[in-house]
Amino acid sequence: MTNKLLYISIATLMVACGTPDKKAELEKLKKQKSELESKITSLEEEVKKTDTTAVKEKTIEVVANPIQPEIFKTYIEVQGRIDADENVSLSTQMPGTITQINVKVGDQVTKGQELALTEARSIQQQISDVQTNLDLAKQVYDRQKNLWDQKIGTEIQYLQAKTNKESLEKKLSTLQEQLRMSKIVSPIDGTVDAVNIKLGQMVAPGLPAITVINFSNLKVKADVAESYAARIKKGNEVLVLFPDMKDSMLAKINYSSRAINTLSRTFGVEVLLDNSKEYHPNMVAKLKINDFQSPTPEIVLPVKFIQRGTTETYVYVAENNKVVKKVITTGKEYNGLAEVTNGLKAGDLLITAGYDLVNEGDAITLKK
């Protein structure tokens, strides 16, 4: 029992004597560790400043372009056709046989010009007979009037002469109108576009005989959905495209109808064409009508560069070789472009290549 107590006392003494040494050693090691960590951090900072290869490995190459304000425009696209205000298909006003054709396709004609004639010899003979009788009736009337003015003769004789003369004048006028109706006359200045008759052919009213078009007065007509009625007005700028001619022209809306078609729920617009080129009636034309234009230049960005989160819309810009997220407010969008009403200013470097590879705060280098 005594020996056991002795052993316990010796062990307790040894533990008590060894504890201070281990604590001191632990404190010494902790101090050394802190000094080493401080040196490592310091050396890492120095390496970052001097080792350019290490920086390059951690940066991302991007392309950034300065933002320049511009006028933002939106367009409404519709399909139309070329039409001529003066496009007439002529026919005879009386049935008959074609005896003379005075024009051919492509001829320039003037208003009132005779284009073709039908058989009218019987009418001409009647006109000749009536004209002879009318000449006699005029002489008789003049003499009776002269006598009547001198109070010679009876009033009945004077009135009979007057009535006979006036009756023959009306008959002559009727025959002359019939003769006029036997002719095909151009009502406009223009170009003969079609001749659908031949000599000796029987014609009748209503059957197309000759077509005359005034090509100097062409326009483009189109029908626009009524939902755009408040946005399209006379004077709006419009780009007219001619797919078949691979050509285009810039013009303005000359006319915009205020009446809505009850069947198609559309309204008509017209654009006048110039005479600089040979346009063809009924040719297809596409209209891009400018329905909105910003009053002053503003920031306009391609939609693909704009990123949308759950609560914000933003883009990435480059500042001091770092990626900076700019929260923006957008307005109208058209044809892949969007107007930015808030969040950016002219000169900001928008990241346009590599924007999908970076995050806010990333170090970047700009490609030239």
URVEN-V87529 format. One record per residue. N is the residue number from 1. RES is the residue in three letters. PHI is phi as a letter, one per 20 degrees, with the letter a starting at -180 (999 if undefined). PSI is psi in whole degrees, -180 to 180 (999 if undefined). BURIAL is # if it has 24 or more other C-alpha atoms within 12 Angstrom, else .. Layout:
[[N:RES:PHI:PSI:BURIAL] [N:RES:PHI:PSI:BURIAL]]
This chain:
[[1:MET:999:-39:.] [2:THR:f:-42:.] [3:ASN:f:-40:.] [4:LYS:f:-44:.] [5:LEU:f:-32:.] [6:LEU:f:-46:.] [7:TYR:f:-42:.] [8:ILE:f:-40:.] [9:SER:f:-43:.] [10:ILE:f:-43:.] [11:ALA:f:-42:.] [12:THR:f:-39:.] [13:LEU:f:-40:.] [14:MET:f:-41:.] [15:VAL:f:-43:.] [16:ALA:f:-35:.] [17:CYS:f:-29:.] [18:GLY:e:-20:.] [19:THR:f:-46:.] [20:PRO:g:-34:.] [21:ASP:f:-43:.] [22:LYS:f:-40:.] [23:LYS:f:-41:.] [24:ALA:f:-41:.] [25:GLU:f:-40:.] [26:LEU:f:-43:.] [27:GLU:f:-37:.] [28:LYS:f:-42:.] [29:LEU:f:-41:.] [30:LYS:f:-40:.] [31:LYS:f:-42:.] [32:GLN:f:-40:.] [33:LYS:f:-43:.] [34:SER:f:-41:.] [35:GLU:f:-40:.] [36:LEU:f:-44:.] [37:GLU:f:-39:.] [38:SER:f:-42:.] [39:LYS:f:-41:.] [40:ILE:f:-44:.] [41:THR:f:-42:.] [42:SER:f:-42:.] [43:LEU:f:-38:.] [44:GLU:f:-41:.] [45:GLU:f:-41:.] [46:GLU:f:-39:.] [47:VAL:f:-42:.] [48:LYS:g:-37:.] [49:LYS:f:-31:.] [50:THR:d:-28:.] [51:ASP:e:95:.] [52:THR:f:-28:.] [53:THR:f:-35:.] [54:ALA:f:-36:.] [55:VAL:f:-43:.] [56:LYS:f:-33:.] [57:GLU:f:-23:.] [58:LYS:d:-3:.] [59:THR:d:162:#] [60:ILE:d:133:#] [61:GLU:e:131:#] [62:VAL:c:167:#] [63:VAL:d:131:#] [64:ALA:c:134:#] [65:ASN:c:141:#] [66:PRO:f:141:.] [67:ILE:e:130:#] [68:GLN:d:129:.] [69:PRO:f:150:.] [70:GLU:b:165:.] [71:ILE:f:128:.] [72:PHE:e:128:#] [73:LYS:c:146:#] [74:THR:c:153:#] [75:TYR:c:152:#] [76:ILE:d:127:#] [77:GLU:d:126:#] [78:VAL:c:159:#] [79:GLN:d:138:#] [80:GLY:c:-164:#] [81:ARG:b:154:#] [82:ILE:e:133:#] [83:ASP:c:154:#] [84:ALA:d:129:#] [85:ASP:f:-39:.] [86:GLU:d:84:#] [87:ASN:c:99:#] [88:VAL:d:138:#] [89:SER:d:113:#] [90:LEU:e:148:#] [91:SER:b:163:#] [92:THR:f:152:#] [93:GLN:e:-5:#] [94:MET:c:142:#] [95:PRO:f:146:#] [96:GLY:r:-174:#] [97:THR:d:134:#] [98:ILE:f:123:#] [99:THR:d:-16:.] [100:GLN:b:134:.] [101:ILE:c:120:#] [102:ASN:e:-6:#] [103:VAL:c:167:#] [104:LYS:c:168:.] [105:VAL:g:133:.] [106:GLY:n:-11:.] [107:ASP:f:142:.] [108:GLN:e:131:#] [109:VAL:c:161:#] [110:THR:d:162:.] [111:LYS:f:130:.] [112:GLY:n:-4:.] [113:GLN:f:138:#] [114:GLU:f:121:#] [115:LEU:e:-34:#] [116:ALA:b:158:#] [117:LEU:c:149:#] [118:THR:d:168:#] [119:GLU:g:122:#] [120:ALA:b:26:#] [121:ARG:f:-37:.] [122:SER:f:-39:.] [123:ILE:f:-43:#] [124:GLN:f:-36:.] [125:GLN:f:-42:.] [126:GLN:f:-39:.] [127:ILE:f:-42:#] [128:SER:f:-45:.] [129:ASP:f:-46:.] [130:VAL:f:-38:#] [131:GLN:f:-39:#] [132:THR:f:-48:.] [133:ASN:f:-36:.] [134:LEU:f:-39:#] [135:ASP:f:-43:.] [136:LEU:f:-44:.] [137:ALA:f:-35:#] [138:LYS:f:-41:#] [139:GLN:f:-45:.] [140:VAL:f:-44:.] [141:TYR:f:-44:#] [142:ASP:f:-42:.] [143:ARG:f:-45:.] [144:GLN:f:-38:#] [145:LYS:f:-42:#] [146:ASN:f:-42:.] [147:LEU:f:-42:.] [148:TRP:f:-37:.] [149:ASP:f:-27:.] [150:GLN:e:11:.] [151:LYS:m:35:.] [152:ILE:d:139:.] [153:GLY:n:180:.] [154:THR:d:160:.] [155:GLU:f:-33:.] [156:ILE:f:-44:.] [157:GLN:f:-42:.] [158:TYR:f:-47:#] [159:LEU:f:-39:.] [160:GLN:f:-43:.] [161:ALA:f:-41:#] [162:LYS:f:-45:#] [163:THR:f:-42:.] [164:ASN:f:-43:#] [165:LYS:f:-47:#] [166:GLU:f:-36:.] [167:SER:f:-43:.] [168:LEU:f:-35:#] [169:GLU:f:-41:#] [170:LYS:f:-40:.] [171:LYS:f:-40:.] [172:LEU:f:-41:#] [173:SER:f:-41:.] [174:THR:f:-44:.] [175:LEU:f:-39:#] [176:GLN:f:-36:#] [177:GLU:f:-40:.] [178:GLN:f:-38:#] [179:LEU:f:-40:#] [180:ARG:f:-40:#] [181:MET:f:-15:#] [182:SER:e:-4:#] [183:LYS:d:149:#] [184:ILE:e:113:#] [185:VAL:d:137:#] [186:SER:f:128:#] [187:PRO:e:-4:#] [188:ILE:c:165:#] [189:ASP:e:136:#] [190:GLY:r:-159:#] [191:THR:c:136:#] [192:VAL:f:117:#] [193:ASP:d:-23:#] [194:ALA:b:141:.] [195:VAL:c:109:#] [196:ASN:d:19:#] [197:ILE:c:161:#] [198:LYS:c:159:.] [199:LEU:f:137:.] [200:GLY:n:-3:.] [201:GLN:e:139:.] [202:MET:f:133:.] [203:VAL:c:161:#] [204:ALA:b:157:.] [205:PRO:g:138:.] [206:GLY:n:-19:.] [207:LEU:e:124:.] [208:PRO:g:130:.] [209:ALA:d:-53:#] [210:ILE:c:137:#] [211:THR:d:130:#] [212:VAL:c:132:#] [213:ILE:c:136:#] [214:ASN:e:99:#] [215:PHE:f:-5:#] [216:SER:e:4:#] [217:ASN:c:56:#] [218:LEU:e:156:#] [219:LYS:b:163:#] [220:VAL:d:128:#] [221:LYS:d:143:#] [222:ALA:b:155:#] [223:ASP:d:129:#] [224:VAL:d:140:#] [225:ALA:g:143:#] [226:GLU:f:-18:.] [227:SER:f:-18:.] [228:TYR:e:7:#] [229:ALA:g:-36:#] [230:ALA:f:-12:.] [231:ARG:d:-11:.] [232:ILE:d:125:#] [233:LYS:c:166:#] [234:LYS:g:132:#] [235:GLY:o:-12:.] [236:ASN:f:139:#] [237:GLU:f:142:#] [238:VAL:b:137:#] [239:LEU:e:119:#] [240:VAL:d:122:#] [241:LEU:d:137:#] [242:PHE:d:94:#] [243:PRO:g:-39:.] [244:ASP:f:-30:.] [245:MET:e:-7:.] [246:LYS:l:50:.] [247:ASP:b:167:.] [248:SER:b:165:.] [249:MET:b:151:#] [250:LEU:d:129:.] [251:ALA:b:-167:#] [252:LYS:c:153:#] [253:ILE:f:120:#] [254:ASN:e:-30:#] [255:TYR:b:136:#] [256:SER:c:117:#] [257:SER:f:144:#] [258:ARG:e:-5:.] [259:ALA:e:135:.] [260:ILE:e:130:.] [261:ASN:f:124:.] [262:THR:f:-22:.] [263:LEU:e:-49:.] [264:SER:e:-10:.] [265:ARG:l:46:.] [266:THR:c:167:.] [267:PHE:c:153:#] [268:GLY:e:147:#] [269:VAL:c:154:#] [270:GLU:c:144:#] [271:VAL:c:125:#] [272:LEU:f:141:#] [273:LEU:d:150:#] [274:ASP:e:178:.] [275:ASN:d:21:.] [276:SER:f:-23:.] [277:LYS:c:165:.] [278:GLU:e:97:.] [279:TYR:e:157:#] [280:HIS:c:130:#] [281:PRO:g:143:#] [282:ASN:m:4:.] [283:MET:f:145:.] [284:VAL:f:138:#] [285:ALA:c:145:#] [286:LYS:d:133:#] [287:LEU:d:129:#] [288:LYS:d:99:#] [289:ILE:e:123:#] [290:ASN:f:108:#] [291:ASP:d:-10:#] [292:PHE:b:140:#] [293:GLN:b:127:.] [294:SER:f:140:.] [295:PRO:f:-29:.] [296:THR:c:161:.] [297:PRO:g:142:.] [298:GLU:b:172:#] [299:ILE:f:125:#] [300:VAL:c:127:#] [301:LEU:c:149:#] [302:PRO:f:138:#] [303:VAL:f:-30:.] [304:LYS:f:-21:.] [305:PHE:e:-10:#] [306:ILE:e:128:#] [307:GLN:d:143:#] [308:ARG:c:122:.] [309:GLY:e:-171:.] [310:THR:f:-29:.] [311:THR:c:-4:.] [312:GLU:b:157:.] [313:THR:d:134:.] [314:TYR:b:167:#] [315:VAL:c:164:#] [316:TYR:d:133:#] [317:VAL:c:162:#] [318:ALA:d:128:#] [319:GLU:b:119:#] [320:ASN:l:44:.] [321:ASN:l:28:#] [322:LYS:c:153:#] [323:VAL:e:126:#] [324:VAL:c:131:#] [325:LYS:e:127:#] [326:LYS:d:117:#] [327:VAL:f:130:.] [328:ILE:c:165:#] [329:THR:d:128:#] [330:THR:d:158:#] [331:GLY:d:-122:.] [332:LYS:f:153:#] [333:GLU:c:143:.] [334:TYR:b:132:.] [335:ASN:l:44:.] [336:GLY:n:5:.] [337:LEU:d:150:.] [338:ALA:c:141:#] [339:GLU:e:139:#] [340:VAL:d:116:#] [341:THR:e:-14:.] [342:ASN:a:146:.] [343:GLY:o:-19:.] [344:LEU:c:162:#] [345:LYS:c:163:.] [346:ALA:f:136:.] [347:GLY:n:-17:.] [348:ASP:g:139:#] [349:LEU:e:100:#] [350:LEU:f:129:#] [351:ILE:f:115:#] [352:THR:d:-16:#] [353:ALA:c:123:#] [354:GLY:n:3:#] [355:TYR:f:-23:#] [356:ASP:e:1:.] [357:LEU:d:-4:.] [358:VAL:d:164:#] [359:ASN:c:164:#] [360:GLU:g:132:.] [361:GLY:n:-10:.] [362:ASP:f:144:#] [363:ALA:f:139:#] [364:ILE:c:157:#] [365:THR:c:143:#] [366:LEU:e:127:#] [367:LYS:f:145:.] [368:LYS:e:999:.]]
